[in-house]
């Protein structure tokens, strides 16, 4: 129960403190506004009846008196000196001397006065008043016309004068609070405008208590000139704030904060106690058709006063800036700064790209369903699937560059573009490279490179690409930057730096190696002509990328966002869709015609056996072999081998037995032209009796 009560009380206190704080803030703002109105009236010399009925106008605002610490210390010492000597016994010259010397010793002091007052009746007994006028031509000037006026007033209301009803130990509300951790013998007044001197002054007053039962007490006061102080109504800036600025007036400007900002005019010649010593400037993203967006603070103050008095609406019409067009940082009117995105056009291209992604995925499923057909089986289905996955990733780039680009879309763009290219191109190149190795073999021993071995070669390439893209993303995260089109309209584009250039150089060398491999296998024969089609696909990828780079850099360097999106779409379709059409189009057509499980007769007629496929090793061991076809091929090979053995046997017999003549009608008889050509005895060397190895 106690805890609940304590919590309740604490909440009440917090609400009360918040309310009091808000009330205090409003009260301070009201005091500031009223003080600024007085300052403005006095700065424009609109004194009215002030200096007729009164001698001063006080402002209830605090001023830091620390810069006048030396004058205060001298006043305290002088008061102690007068108190120790006893002003009642030395009132015929000591007070005047002290006041004169105090005024002469400090240039910041404008006037010094020493008063002798009857503590019982409050009657002024003596008055010594010295002012700084005339110090340039010989010293301080003693004022005699003010003392009779003080004597005529029973209760003087001067700001530097102590209230008669207050004891010396109590502080009058006419005086400022002492700074924290400081204790003064006297009191600093609030700043006030002095009508006789036409200056803003600050006074320090020290009472001199009487000694013993003497009824007379002293009073010492000095005036400080505050005309050098400045009223900065803008927000406090550490780099611009100075010791001469009155902090109480910070953030009291009348600039419309949402659209303008306050700039203090430090170079103005009329700085000082002036209201409106600032300019209001339109913020970034805003403009004004009036005054080029820079407004004089005095005019703003006058318009604000008319607005709160319901006199006119000039403030809202002329001194409130208008918002620029979307995306404009600087503007003079509502002209657009951002390039226009034709979303219907971009959605159409994106929809087609998404359709291609799903078509590619469907093609993977279709190939898996018919993976036992020879047209897919001999072409390494796993590499065909990897190729289609890379194509799907490259299609996804159109979704990454579809919106207004930012950091995340730029990261997705780099990953889809380069990773998809690496996967697709590497898979095709591995298959072509295996054909190149098989085709260049000169020995009878056939090179055997399984899919597993090629994957082991492919994985390091993909791993290098993954490491590079990950490092790029973490250390040099791609971001979007502003560029302009030919009309000067701004839009976002992903940044290009040395990360892009380094990867582009690597891809160019990779493409060059792939083109070389394809050139080496240009005459290689393969079932279903797949080696040649893959070579065409690699040539196409290299040509499209080079041509599109030329388009971006030289033909359309300042194209708009929609043109760049269209170029990206064309590049994707020409490189990806054409690759799919070349590699998978003939295979799908054979399956649709019902020829997917038949050998390519044209390749067989050119001597390409069923055991020679694009992977160079025939059907991989883990697949179920076609026994009938293998038996037929084995028979062919055995017949060829038997014929070669018989041929060599007869040749050696004729060489070692030269007296044996070929039988008429035999295999090596002259009646058989083909045999005559093939017979070693029919060669000129044999007729001369030379062995064949010497010919």
Secondary structure, DSSP 8 states (H G I E B T S, - for coil): -HHHHHHHHHHHHHHHHHHHHHHHHHHHHHHHHHHHHHHHHHHTT--TTHHHH-SEEE------GGGGHHHHHHHHHHHHHHHHH-TTT-TTTHHHHHHHHHHHT-TTEEEEEEEEEETTT--EEEEEEEESTTGGGTS-EEE-HHHHHHHH-SS---TTS--TTS-TTS--TTB----TT---SSEEB--EEETTTTEEEEEEEEEE--STT-SEEEEEEEEEE-TT-B---S---TTT--TTB-GGGTT---S-TTTEEEEE-TT-TT-SS-TT-EEEEE-TTEE-SSGGGEEEHHHHHHHHHHHHTTS--HHHHHSS-EE-STT-SS-SSS---B----HHHHHHHHHHHHHHHHHHHHHHHHHHHTTTSHHHHTT-HHHHHHHHHHHHHHHTHHHHTTSS--HHHHHHHHHHHHHHHHHHHHHHHHHHHHHHHHHT--SSS-----HHHHHHHHHHHHHHHHHHHHHHHHHS---EEEEE-TTS-EEEEE---HHHHHHHHHHHHHHHHHHHHHHHTTT---GGGHHHHHHHHHHHHHHHHHHHHHIIIIISTT--HHHHHHHHHHHHIIIIIHHHHHHHHHHHHHHHTT-TTS--HHHHHTT--TT--TTSSSS-TTS---HHHHHHHHHHHHHHHHHHHHHHHHHHHHHH-TT----TTSTTSTTSHHHHHH-GGGSHHHHTT--GGG-
